[in-house]
């Protein structure tokens, strides 16, 4: 899932449900991007995820192979049953662990966005505390992944104890690496695949609706956000691709002269669109513009900050 994320962004937009699932993909943590509608390093996450899958497959195959060899020697069926249970637990703990570990990622994205837009120092401190907090789901997910890796190491040690020691040691190292990959890459990769599939499905439905001439819930509707800033855009109207900024009027609030602008976008406001917008203005105006962009993005998510 890489930029550009889908075709015809000026006429097609994904559903709110799909846009919310986008929050789980990897973000850039750039100060000029809120990290909402973007996905970065997807190719790198995919590469690491494929490596982990290959290592995971070796764990399953070697565990079953070792159990079969020992069963052939001893005739103890319990060895095969135990191996089957372990393999089932490997898969279950990995999947549940990855899902739990990534469950709160959308909340972290929202917290980071709130940090950018808030002006309340007390609330700001609580938001930073919330960002540093590790939720029970994230913690439990990490524990399950570590437990799964430990079980693989134990299974290899038990079922392949007659194999060369250096080979087993290498496998142990690989299974420890898999824990790292699942924690820092696999969940982002799975989220990227899931979001991309949803977008592709909705885009095909969008085209089908056009062909049939029926109501299209995926057709673009302009989204806008009105914001105030003491700084000046230095022009009344500005257009950049699918986005525009229009000066409405100046007003005096509590003795402060503020300029009111309308930020409008046709289609989803990608983070790359925000970066493009900010290239045309100074840092003072941009600090209020990025806040307006974040509010508009959450409007498109069906949420508020």
N, C-alpha and C positions, 0 to 999 in steps of 0.2 A: 504494500500500500504506500505508494510514493506520489509526490506532487507531479503533475496535476492529478487529483484524487479521483475524478470522474469526468465524463464528457458533458458538454453543454451546460456548464455551471450557471450560465446566464438565463437558462430556461428550465433546467431541472434542479430540484433540490431534494435531498433525502428527507425521510420522515423525522419527526422529533425523537422517536424511539431510537432510530439508527444514529442520529446525531449524538444522543446521550451515550450510546455504546462507544462512540468515537473517543470519549474521554478516557478510556482505558488504555489507549495506545501510548507509545513512548512520546514524550514531549521534549522540547529543546532547552527549557529553562532559560531562555534568552530574555533580557529585560525589555526588549522591544517586541516580544511576542507573549501573549497571555498563556499560550500553551493549551488552547481549547480545540480549535479545528485545525490540527496539524498532526502529522506522524513523521517522526524522524528515525533514522538508523534502522529502518525496517529490513533492509537487506542484511545488515550485520546480525540482527536478531534472528532472522531466518537461517542464516548460516550456522549460528550457534545452536539453534533449536534442532536442526538436522543432525548436527554432531551428537547432541544429547540423545536423539532418537536411536541413532546407531549404537551408542554405548548402552542405552537401555535395552535394546534388542539383544545385545551380547549377554547382558545380565540374565535375561529370561532364558535364552537358549542354553547358556552354560549351566545355569541352575538345573534346568530340566535334564540336560545331558549328563551332568554329574550324578543326579539322583537316579537316572536310568542305569548308569554304569554300576553304581553301588547296589541297586536292586538286583541286577544280573549276577552280582557276586554273592550277595547275602540272601536274596529272596524275600527281603522284608518290604512288604507293600507300603508300610507306614512311611518309608523314605519317599516314595512317589507322591503319596497323599500330602505329606508335609511340604514337598517342593511345589505342588499345585497350589496349596494354600499361600505359600510365600509369594509365588508369582502373582496371584490374585491381589495380595496385599500390596505388592510393589506398584501395580497399576492403579489400585484404588487410592493409596496414599499419595502417589504422584499427582493424579488428577485432582483430588480434593485439595491437596496442599497448594497446587498452582492456582486453583479457583479462589480459595480463601485468601491467599497472599495478594491477589490482584483485586479483591472485592472492593476495597476502600479507595482505590485509585481515583475514581471520579470525585469523591469527597475531598481528596488532597488537591485535585485540580481546582475545585471550587474555592478551597481555603486560600490557595495561592492567588486566585483572582480577587478574592475579598481583601487580601493584604494590599494589593495594588490600588484598589478603589477606596479603601477606608481612610478617613481622616481623624478618626477617634483613637487617641493614643492608648487608652485603656483596652478598647476592643482589639487594637493592633497587637498588643502583647498577648492577649488570649488566643488570637489567631496563630501567632508564632508558636505558642505552647501547644496548640492543637496540631500544628504541622509537625512538631517534634514528637508528638505522642504516637506510640505504636499500639494499634488497636488489637483486641484479642483475636480477631480474625487473621490479621497479618502474622501475629505471633504463633497462633495455632498452625497456620499454613506452613510457616518456617519449620516448626517442630515436626510436622508430618513429613516434609521433604527430607529433613535430616534423619528421621527415623527410617524412612524408605531407603535412603542411601546406606545407613548402618546395617539394615537387614540384607541388602545386596552383598555388602562386604562379608557379613557373617555367613550367608549362604554359600558364597564362593569359597570361603575358608573351610566350610564343612564338607561340601560336595566335591570340591576339587583339591582336597588336602594332599592327594598323592601327586599332584602336578608340580611343575617346577616352581620353586619359591619366588623367583624373580617375576614370573608371569603373573602370579597372584598379586604380588605387590603392585605391579603396573595397573592391574584391574582395580585394586583398591584406590589408587590415585585417581583413576578415571572416574570412579563412582563419586568421589569427593568433588571432582570438577563438575559432574552432572548436577550436584546440589546447587552449586554456584550458578550454573546456567539456568536452571529452573527458577531460581530466585530473581535473577537479573535480566533474563532474556526470553525464556519460553512464554511467560505470561503475556509479555508485550507482543510476541509473535502470534499467539493464539487470538489475542484481541484484535490485532491487525487483520488476520484472516477472517474472523467473524464479521468485523465491520465492513470489510471489502465485499464479502459475499452478500451482506444485506444491501449495500449500495447497488451492487450489480443487479440483484433481484428487483429492486425498486426501479432502477433505470430501465430494465426490460419491460416492466409493467407500465412505466411512463410512456415508452414508445408504443406499446400495445394499445394503450388508452387513446393516444393520438390517432393511430390507425383506425380505431373503431369510432372515433369522434365522440367519446363519452367524457364525463367529468373526470378531471385529472388532479388527484390530491398531491401529486408530486410537481405540479407546475409552479414556477417561481412566483411568489408574491412579494413585492417590495417590503422591506423591513426598515424601520427608522427609529432613531433615538435622538431626542432633543437634549442638548447639554449647554451649560453655561461655563464661560471662562473669562477671566480678566484680560486674556491675551487675544491678539488680533490675527486672523488668517491672512489679512492684507488683500483680500479680494472677496467679492460677494458670492461668487459661485465657483466651485471647483469640481472637476470630473476626472476620475481616474479609473478607467475600465468599468467595472460593475458598481463602483462606489461613487458617491457624490457628497459634497458638503455645501450647505447653503446658509448664508448669513440671514438671520431673521430680523433682529433688531438689537439695540443696546438698551439696557435698563439699569437703573440705580437701585441696589439692594443694600440697605444699611450703610449708605454712604460709599459703597464700592461700585464702580462702573463695570458692569458685566455684559459680555456679548453672548447673544443666544444663537446657536447654530443647530441645524438639522443634519444629522449624519444618516444617509440612506444607502442601502445596498440592495441590488437585485440578485437574489440567490444567497447561498451561504457565505458568510463573511469568514473566509479562511484567514489563518494567522499570517500567511504570506501576503494577503491583501493589505493587512494592517502594516506590515513592514514596508510595503510599497507606498502606502499613504504617507507614512512618517518621513519619507525621503524628501517630501516637498515643503516641509515646515520646520520651524525652529524648535529647540528642545522645550521651551516654555509652553507653546501651544500643544506640542505633542504629548506632554504629560496629562493634559486634560482630554486630548483626543483618544489616547489609548484606553482611558477609563470609559469613555463613551463607547468605544468599540467593544469592550468587555460587556457592558450592559446590553448592547445590541446582540451580542453573541448569546448571552443567557436568555434574552427574549426569544431568540430562535430555538433555544433548547426547551422553551416553555417553563423557564425558571426565572427567579429574581435573586438579586444579591442584596 
